[in-house]
Amino acid sequence: MTFTDRLTRLPRPFDPAEGEEARAALPDLTGPLSDLLAGAGGCSPFLKSLILQEAGWLRDALDAPEAALETLFAGLKDVPPDRLGPALREAKRRVALLTGLADLAGVWPLEEVTGRLTDFADLACDLALKSSIGAEIRRGKLPGMSEKDIATGAGMVVLAMGKMGAHELNYSSDVDLICLFDETRFERDDFHEARASFVRATRKMSALLSDRTAEGYVFRTDLRLRPDSGVTPVCMAMAAAETYYESLGRTWERAAYIKARACAGDIAAGDRFLATLTPFVWRKHLDFAAIEDAHNMRLAIREHKGLGGHLCLEGHNMKLGRGGIREIEFFTQTRQLIAGGRDTDLRVRGTVPGLARLAEKGWIPESAAETLTRHYRFHREVEHRVQMLRDAQTHLLPNSAEEFDRLAAFMGRDTGDLRADLEARLTEVHDLIEGFFAQDTGAEECPVPDTLDGDVIARWPSYPALRSARAVEIFNRLKPDILARLARTTEPNEALLAFDGFLSGLPAGVQVFSLFEANPQLIDLLVDIVGTAPVLAQYLSRNAGVFDAVIAGDFFADWPGRAALEEELAARLAREADYERALDATRRWHKEWHFRIGVHHLRGLIDADQAGQQYADLAGAVISAVWPRVIDQFSEKHGRPPGRGAVVVGMGSLGAERLNAGSDLDLIVIYDTGEAEGSDGRRPLASRPYYARLTQAMITALTARMAEGRLYEVDMRLRPSGNQGPVATSWPSFENYQQNEAWTWEHLALTRARVITGDAGLAADVETFRSSLIAEKSAPAPALASVKEMRARVAEAKPSDGPWDAKLGPGRLLDLELVAQAGNLMAGQAARDVASGFAGGVAIGWLSDADSAALTRAYALCWRVQMVSRLISDKTLAPDRIGEGGAAFLLRETSEETLSMLEERLNMACTAAAEVIDAHLDRIPGEG
């Protein structure tokens, strides 16, 4: 049956008189065109106007619609740039008219209708882009580009997102686009000029497509799906976009990239970019967390659009409302995100193909796929009819009975039958999908005592800080103020004893006392510290120079981040030509920042989690700055590192970026000599001894006690073969050892490994290998056996120090971190943090949500107690030793009212966590 024969299936108008009026508009039209005017034209004033406007073209197109569109598309490619806008608008009218009639008459199925509309959108974007890029090139605004580069958009690509990316454009869709350019095609000095040119070209392209003229518009364009659209340019460098998605990308952006497709410009570059995002979109493990994210998005959309509540057909949103198109898309994309990391067959763009593939692979029931597919097709048909009634980007059903009658006539349906069908379909979709988501689902002053303990005060003159007459003179001026402030503390004699500890540890007093006299606010800070954290006060007595940082002006500013710290320390070291002086400068700098973190935590400016991250940032900055200085010093005698060099890898808490005030550093060094056999310096060394001695030099730089103290204790026992192995490990040996010789506990430890500094290429290789090895070694049985063994060894070697020991004991920090490592390993995921480990355990069916919640509660509480403990004391917390200030700090950090209540809560949380662990160590995921 020909296209014209099928036109007899066109709907009749709601009011027959409208059909006759339409037919009378051009009485000389006969046959199919006359029928079109009487039918579709009578139903839709917009279609009527198009038929009348394009009658000549349409008469010929009806005989061979597919060929007509191909000819139309081919002709657009020869249109000169100054005529492209009008030509595209004329073509849009013709495409809209022909696809609309083919849809109404049932000549083309849904996929062909949406596919033809999308093909035209692709062509329009490509032509508009190349026209705009060509103008920039001819004006000399794109450095290094010529006319021949127009064919590839000079490195710019347009990514089609949403319905356009999936070839699912509707009759009145806008187009969601992300515009990027390949920065590698330009010299570094030309980057900014090129980016500005691409931004102009993008704006021109968008205007050419979306501006309304007397001839209409082509497509409404939306560029807001790009990364951080509120602050980024409309065309971004691919490298910047990739960095964003790697570090800040959210679940909704992952879902959006399921449908992403390069549609215009440099298609090859666009495909390469999309390939780099594969790990971002498709996680290696089963990502059931996507369910909650998608559910939250659904609820947010409903709340924002006011689409909740009882289903009412009048004005119902067929796209965003209950049981609508978006619900089906969310269902499909969420299931794809969950399993698509493991099953590449699920990585399809279209909604209907996605449902079919999910059913085929057993991820959803066949009946659910069939039901949703059937309703999705119907919903899209209704959406098209609503939009065809008048050229409007709407998804709303009519609000009046008369308009509902018109819609029903346009669909060839009885109004009552259509309403009943709509309500039944929307309800069934809602119930099915809702079931899916629901199933996975300034202090007040205290009374001043009459006296402080005179015996304590009487021994002060014997302290080293008060040996000189000058020190005594200054201190005597300060003494009344200090005593008055101590007397105003909650426990004056406790504060007095703590201050006594500070004073007794000072090796000299003149400089410190002079500093206090010039800056009285430091006395307040000192009293605050001695009254709360005696260990920090003792640290101050040995490192009083850190007070210099307090008066620098930005001591209480926000944390600058590791990158800023590295830059600051590097600049400081650059001023020190002597190696020893550079190391001492590092120690001074480190002490200032370490002290600052402790004070910020003590005063409640940051919490335990933030402090843990800041201590890790500080350690990372120190290692990153010291490592190249150690290499330079070592190279003066033995030559530069052979091959690619080495990387310093943080293990344990450093790798997980969770350090406390007293943490040491677990490190390993991996080097890659390539084909080099040794160094070429004045005293060359073979590769293995070179890197062993270089590593030892690094350890010394960090641990040696110098004039300014030491930086960190370093533990290298997590290297391959432990203390029996070489202090530095070659890259091939490391790979071989981990793959063929390592114990499972070493793979557990590797879940928290993180390259801190060193050769970027080797660092990338180490991280890639780490991720793949974890995925490869994820067998549950050996992981759980190793956890059981390690728990027993720790319990025997390091017994708990009582109920306030947050680190050791069943259900406490070491126990919980070990379980989290097992969760990450068994889930085959490269995450380093505890939360991801628990989530991984849930994802593989080892833990339940309730189990994960119990472990998380215990870990959060133990972490806070431990962070406070290591800051205020060098021993396990004891209520009778921490004083009123320490107790107040601990209770504030844990949001508890009394120490007894906190002790009970800590015991209950850890007991519950231990019970979860005990119950699951013999439970292999997937075996019941």
Secondary structure as GFF3:
##gff-version 3
##sequence-region A 1 928
A	DSSP	alpha_helix	3	6	.	.	.	ID=ss1
A	DSSP	three_ten_helix	7	9	.	.	.	ID=ss2
A	DSSP	alpha_helix	16	25	.	.	.	ID=ss3
A	DSSP	alpha_helix	32	38	.	.	.	ID=ss4
A	DSSP	alpha_helix	40	43	.	.	.	ID=ss5
A	DSSP	alpha_helix	45	53	.	.	.	ID=ss6
A	DSSP	alpha_helix	55	61	.	.	.	ID=ss7
A	DSSP	alpha_helix	65	76	.	.	.	ID=ss8
A	DSSP	three_ten_helix	81	83	.	.	.	ID=ss9
A	DSSP	alpha_helix	84	104	.	.	.	ID=ss10
A	DSSP	alpha_helix	110	138	.	.	.	ID=ss11
A	DSSP	three_ten_helix	147	155	.	.	.	ID=ss12
A	DSSP	beta_strand	156	160	.	.	.	ID=ss13
A	DSSP	alpha_helix	162	165	.	.	.	ID=ss14
A	DSSP	beta_strand	175	181	.	.	.	ID=ss15
A	DSSP	three_ten_helix	183	185	.	.	.	ID=ss16
A	DSSP	three_ten_helix	188	190	.	.	.	ID=ss17
A	DSSP	alpha_helix	191	210	.	.	.	ID=ss18
A	DSSP	beta_strand	221	222	.	.	.	ID=ss19
A	DSSP	beta_strand	235	237	.	.	.	ID=ss20
A	DSSP	alpha_helix	238	248	.	.	.	ID=ss21
A	DSSP	alpha_helix	251	256	.	.	.	ID=ss22
A	DSSP	beta_strand	261	265	.	.	.	ID=ss23
A	DSSP	alpha_helix	267	276	.	.	.	ID=ss24
A	DSSP	alpha_helix	278	281	.	.	.	ID=ss25
A	DSSP	alpha_helix	289	305	.	.	.	ID=ss26
A	DSSP	alpha_helix	325	339	.	.	.	ID=ss27
A	DSSP	three_ten_helix	344	346	.	.	.	ID=ss28
A	DSSP	alpha_helix	351	360	.	.	.	ID=ss29
A	DSSP	alpha_helix	366	389	.	.	.	ID=ss30
A	DSSP	alpha_helix	401	410	.	.	.	ID=ss31
A	DSSP	alpha_helix	415	439	.	.	.	ID=ss32
A	DSSP	alpha_helix	454	458	.	.	.	ID=ss33
A	DSSP	three_ten_helix	460	462	.	.	.	ID=ss34
A	DSSP	three_ten_helix	464	466	.	.	.	ID=ss35
A	DSSP	alpha_helix	469	487	.	.	.	ID=ss36
A	DSSP	alpha_helix	492	505	.	.	.	ID=ss37
A	DSSP	alpha_helix	510	518	.	.	.	ID=ss38
A	DSSP	alpha_helix	521	532	.	.	.	ID=ss39
A	DSSP	alpha_helix	534	542	.	.	.	ID=ss40
A	DSSP	three_ten_helix	544	546	.	.	.	ID=ss41
A	DSSP	alpha_helix	547	550	.	.	.	ID=ss42
A	DSSP	alpha_helix	562	574	.	.	.	ID=ss43
A	DSSP	alpha_helix	579	602	.	.	.	ID=ss44
A	DSSP	alpha_helix	608	638	.	.	.	ID=ss45
A	DSSP	beta_strand	645	651	.	.	.	ID=ss46
A	DSSP	alpha_helix	652	655	.	.	.	ID=ss47
A	DSSP	beta_strand	665	672	.	.	.	ID=ss48
A	DSSP	alpha_helix	687	703	.	.	.	ID=ss49
A	DSSP	beta_strand	714	715	.	.	.	ID=ss50
A	DSSP	three_ten_helix	722	724	.	.	.	ID=ss51
A	DSSP	beta_strand	729	730	.	.	.	ID=ss52
A	DSSP	alpha_helix	731	736	.	.	.	ID=ss53
A	DSSP	pi_helix	737	741	.	.	.	ID=ss54
A	DSSP	alpha_helix	744	750	.	.	.	ID=ss55
A	DSSP	beta_strand	754	758	.	.	.	ID=ss56
A	DSSP	alpha_helix	760	776	.	.	.	ID=ss57
A	DSSP	alpha_helix	780	797	.	.	.	ID=ss58
A	DSSP	alpha_helix	813	826	.	.	.	ID=ss59
A	DSSP	alpha_helix	834	843	.	.	.	ID=ss60
A	DSSP	alpha_helix	849	872	.	.	.	ID=ss61
A	DSSP	alpha_helix	883	894	.	.	.	ID=ss62
A	DSSP	alpha_helix	899	920	.	.	.	ID=ss63
###
